[in-house]
């Protein structure tokens, strides 16, 4: 029992610890060092006795300790201690600014603060600046700023502060006075690699803008590069209502398709399985850097790496164990992902739905609903997977968007089969455009037609009466009850 359910028990226990410390303040009354000692004690007890109860306590205390490390007990010298104050500071731009709606958002790492007399004092932290679109700043720029440094709050039931803290950002400022002290220099060493990859990303985005219509380019940038900055809010809303939001996000499906295409290409050109494995891992790392390493893509890439490793070693891995291991690894790195990253939440739930719900839903559809109707196996798979994901992700979708799509199975049936074609053609077009521009443009023309078809289907299903329902009130307790009931039903069905 201990070995068989090690990873599921570990993952659930770790999640339980995070929920206890996040939602119940009593666990925050003690210092992080206290929980560090407790998790060490239960670590050695677990190794010695190998009992599930000790394993549960070990991961609960590990989760509480890791969560508390994010919130320093001593804020002296940090920007959190200066909320609402007006003073100057010097900081460095740490990523490429996001340009949208005639304004740019800049992530800044604080180097020092400055008082009214111009004297520097110790100040640490990260700030998100919102300022005019121009002049446009770049990563590495050294800036002197003067303005109000505010605590990110809750905006229309959305915890903006928690959302930003997952990136280490604990303060915001709107339209501060900015003076550039020094322009960013071309990076060296490993930073040079990131710089080159980021420039390659920009060139691909420029290709999309030049070769495709406005909406098609914005969708393809979101689909392949994880860049949603050019998507308009109306389009995003329609994709949400039709149940096609996963198309305009980097998901496990996209990573799986890209990895499979790359691996099969390497095997096709004659590389040995061993060499193809190594190159596939490098490709996953490269692609993660290219898209900015969102949590959902990290989960999919980590699972892809472990799957490649299982193939390489000639062992068939347990998919659920791989998922739980990936989850614990990412949450150890950043515990706030489970609370502040919607992509991370939906990505994990989608895979859980495919593992545990998909076989049940497929059996119900084939035996109960389509018993007397001959239906294509691929169609049955798409319907089963869509319903499984909708069922398991329902509470998250409702609490985040205040609505639930009822038309998702139909819209996915009409659209999702096109994703491999779009991704394959887009990759071919990207590389052809660098060598044979004319051929690249022809393929982009076909990609544009396919994406316009997706937009057309999205618009049509949105006009169907009752395609979605609005649910304005939903609590964490309803989610807990829902998932406990779902676990009970799955367990009894499997019996």
HELIX and SHEET records of a PDB file:
HELIX    1   1 UNK A    6  UNK A   23  1                                  18    
HELIX    2   2 UNK A   25  UNK A   28  5                                   4    
HELIX    3   3 UNK A   32  UNK A   49  1                                  18    
HELIX    4   4 UNK A   52  UNK A   68  1                                  17    
HELIX    5   5 UNK A   79  UNK A   82  5                                   4    
HELIX    6   6 UNK A  160  UNK A  165  1                                   6    
HELIX    7   7 UNK A  190  UNK A  211  1                                  22    
HELIX    8   8 UNK A  214  UNK A  220  1                                   7    
HELIX    9   9 UNK A  221  UNK A  225  3                                   5    
HELIX   10  10 UNK A  233  UNK A  242  1                                  10    
HELIX   11  11 UNK A  245  UNK A  248  5                                   4    
HELIX   12  12 UNK A  252  UNK A  268  1                                  17    
HELIX   13  13 UNK A  273  UNK A  291  1                                  19    
HELIX   14  14 UNK A  295  UNK A  312  1                                  18    
HELIX   15  15 UNK A  319  UNK A  333  1                                  15    
HELIX   16  16 UNK A  337  UNK A  340  1                                   4    
HELIX   17  17 UNK A  342  UNK A  352  1                                  11    
HELIX   18  18 UNK A  353  UNK A  357  3                                   5    
HELIX   19  19 UNK A  358  UNK A  364  1                                   7    
HELIX   20  20 UNK A  365  UNK A  369  3                                   5    
HELIX   21  21 UNK A  377  UNK A  401  1                                  25    
HELIX   22  22 UNK A  408  UNK A  415  1                                   8    
HELIX   23  23 UNK A  416  UNK A  418  5                                   3    
HELIX   24  24 UNK A  419  UNK A  435  1                                  17    
HELIX   25  25 UNK A  437  UNK A  462  1                                  26    
HELIX   26  26 UNK A  476  UNK A  494  1                                  19    
SHEET    1   A 5 UNK A  98  UNK A 100  0                                        
SHEET    2   A 5 UNK A 103  UNK A 114 -1                                        
SHEET    3   A 5 UNK A  86  UNK A  93 -1                                        
SHEET    4   A 5 UNK A 142  UNK A 148 -1                                        
SHEET    5   A 5 UNK A 177  UNK A 182 -1                                        
SHEET    1   B 3 UNK A  98  UNK A 100  0                                        
SHEET    2   B 3 UNK A 103  UNK A 114 -1                                        
SHEET    3   B 3 UNK A 120  UNK A 121 -1                                        
SHEET    1   C 4 UNK A  98  UNK A 100  0                                        
SHEET    2   C 4 UNK A 103  UNK A 114 -1                                        
SHEET    3   C 4 UNK A 126  UNK A 132 -1                                        
SHEET    4   C 4 UNK A 169  UNK A 174  1                                        
SHEET    1   D 2 UNK A 154  UNK A 155  0                                        
SHEET    2   D 2 UNK A 158  UNK A 159 -1                                        
SHEET    1   E 2 UNK A 403  UNK A 405  0                                        
SHEET    2   E 2 UNK A 468  UNK A 470 -1                                        
END                                                                             
